[in-house]
Amino acid sequence: MKLIFPHLNISSVAILCMVAIVSLYSGSIYSSEKDLYDFLWLDQDKKVYVLQQKVYQKKKSYYINIGLGFNQSNDFFDSTLFNLSSGYYFTEEWAIEINYNSYSNSTNETYKTLGDVNGSIPFSRQLLKAYGVMGIWSPFYGKVNTFNKIFYFDWNIGAGLSQITAVSNKETAASSFSQDIYSKEKYTGVTVKTGLKFHTTEHIHVGIDLQVLYYEAPGVVQTGVITAEKWRSNSDIIFSVGYSF
C-alpha cells in the first residue's frame, strides 16, 4: 500500500517532531477521502481508489478557536500570547480564516545578565499584536488509536497576510548616553502555519499550531544611520480549543 502525499518543504524541527509522533501512533492517515492503492496483479495502467468515510465532515462549517501560545524568536524577552481565530470551510479541504494574536512580553534572565555584566542594552523588537486573514488547506486526515479510544484529527497548512504592531529600541540601543526607549512600529507581513486539530466530540476540538510571521524591518540605528531593512521572522507555538458548527 502506498500513501500519496504532496511534496512539502518544511525544515522546522517542531513540525518534523509533530509528524513523527502522529505517524508512530496513528492507526491510519489519509491524503484525502480517496486513497490510491496499487495492486500488483492488475495492469500497470489500472488504479483502484478506496473511499474512506470521514467521521467529522468540515464542508460548509464554521469554527472558532481560543488559544494560548509561546513565542520562540526573542532572545531577551519571554513572550506569551493570546490567540483568537475563526474560519469557514467552503469545501472539505479549503477554508478561509481570520486570526488575532495579542502578545505579553517581559525581560528574561539573559537580558538582565547582559546588563549586570557589562551594562549594555541589547537591541530587541517585541510584537504587541498581529491580525490577518489566511487560506487554510487541510489535505490530510486520520485517527490515533490510544488507551482503547480512537481520536480523529486533521492536519492543516495555511498562508496569508497580517498587520503587525511591535515596539523596538532601534533608536537608542546603540547609544550609551541616552535612555533606552522603545517606539511603536507597524508592518505588513506574511503569515504561514501548520497544525493538527484533534476532534474530541462532534463539535469540540483541540489543536496545536506552529505559526511564523515574516515581515521586513530595519535594525538598530548606528551613528544616526538606519540599517537597511531585511526580512525577519517570528515563530509561535499555539495550543487551542475550538468549537465547530
Salt bridges, closest charged atoms under 4 A:
GLU92 OE2 - LYS54 NZ 2.92
GLU92 OE2 - LYS58 NZ 3.46
GLU97 OE2 - LYS193 NZ 3.05
ASP154 OD1 - LYS54 NZ 3.95
ASP154 OD1 - LYS58 NZ 3.20
ASP154 OD2 - HIS199 NE2 2.55
GLU185 OE1 - ARG125 NE 2.71
GLU185 OE2 - LYS170 NZ 2.88
